[in-house]
Amino acid sequence: MGKRQLTGAALTAKVIKQRLKKLYPLVKFSVTSDTFSMGDSVDIRWTDGPLQDAVNAITKQYQHGNFNSMEDMYEYENIDESLGCDGAKYVFCHRSISDERRTALIAKANEYFGQLDPSDHHTYQRRLAKTEEMFFDYPETEANPSAISIQGNRVMEGLEYEVNADVDTRDNSEIFVVKVKTRVDDFASLRQIMDSLGGYYSRFKRGFIFKEDPTASLNGVLSDSDNPNAIIPKGTCA
């Protein structure tokens, strides 16, 4: 018996998952489909990673149309044939935030906006969302055949960065900001390496924030002499 051919929402779910994996290779997406009497649907779930609006902008292309509540009817639109699937009547996105991310968000929001009041639910949630958008963005990372993905100790060719001492405005303690000076095609992989070393990306600082000078750690990880694929980065410590 031949392999069952996927159609409808099931094929759409597969196509969407493949596209999201290409855009965000380090984020685990759960993409499922369902069929019911009046149509079908695709549900997409993930934790942290890209903001929901970013994923919605991609996945809404796979939805047949929208429900018009004023007319009490569903209005259909044509799906672009180049998407490679039939689409689904409804495509839903569900993003959750890890406890670790939420803790970091609250700390950064309190630093930026002043101490937040959780009892003012609307303002509290709005400012957390704004903080995430400003400081914890997760850029798309289209696969680039010429880029060298970071797998363990592998790095992008010709990576240049600088490490600058700075001050944490919350308590005036010393921090270090790593700024990448060259174009990085596989930013998601670079971000994973920085995260593993204890850093995090700050859109406000336009670099990776560390509590301790990461120069030695960066040199150790990014230029592992035992890995023939590793390339020694041209880093400088200002």
PyMOL commands that set and color helices and strands:
alter all, ss='L'
color gray80, all
select helices_A, chain A and resi 8-23+52-62+81-83+99-113+121-135+187-196+215-222
alter helices_A, ss='H'
color red, helices_A
select strands_A, chain A and resi 30-36+39-47+65-68+73-76+90-96+161-167+174-180+200-202+207-210+236-237
alter strands_A, ss='S'
color yellow, strands_A
deselect
rebuild
show_as cartoon
